[in-house]
Amino acid sequence: MNTLDDLDDARKDQEKWGTAFANDRSNNPNKYQAQRRDAASKIRRIELYLKDEGVIPKTDQELLDEELDQLYPNAKPKRIVVHNGNKYQVRYFPLVQSRSRKTVKEWGHKWVEVS
């Protein structure tokens, strides 16, 4: 069960790993990378759960994304759709990449209004 307290704990954990990385004097740019990545992923999962349950209100962009995802579940990136008199295009972006940044481990997307 995810609660607002769990979200606060996850944010504190992320801050702890960010501070540990900032205060680290070693010559290792990848130190604590896994912990920082896992903390950010945990925050995303908890926020998504709380928004789906209605504990945290969704933004207008998230509501639009959700509505367009339901109407066009298999939309390709270059496809333009018309919704309520406005044209939208889905844009995909990497959320989590490998350490070498050559492989995307998790993708995100949002609908952008085009003219």
URURUR-V837950 format. One line per field, one symbol per residue. ss: DSSP state (H for helix, E for strand, L for the rest). psi: psi as a letter, one per 20 degrees, with the letter a starting at -180 (. if undefined). A space follows every 10 residues. Layout:
ss = ???
psi = ???
This chain:
ss = LLLHHHHHHH HHHHHHHHHH HHLLLLLLLL LLHHHHHHHH HHHHHHHHHH HHHLLLLLLH HHHHHHHHHH HLLLLLLLLE EEELLEEEEE EEEEEEELLL LLLEEEEEEE EEEEL
psi = pprhhhgggh hhgghghhgg ghipjrloij pjggggghgh hggggggggh hhijgpqqrh ghggggghhh hmhkpqhipp qppkjqpqpp pqqpgprrhi jhpphpqrqq pppq.
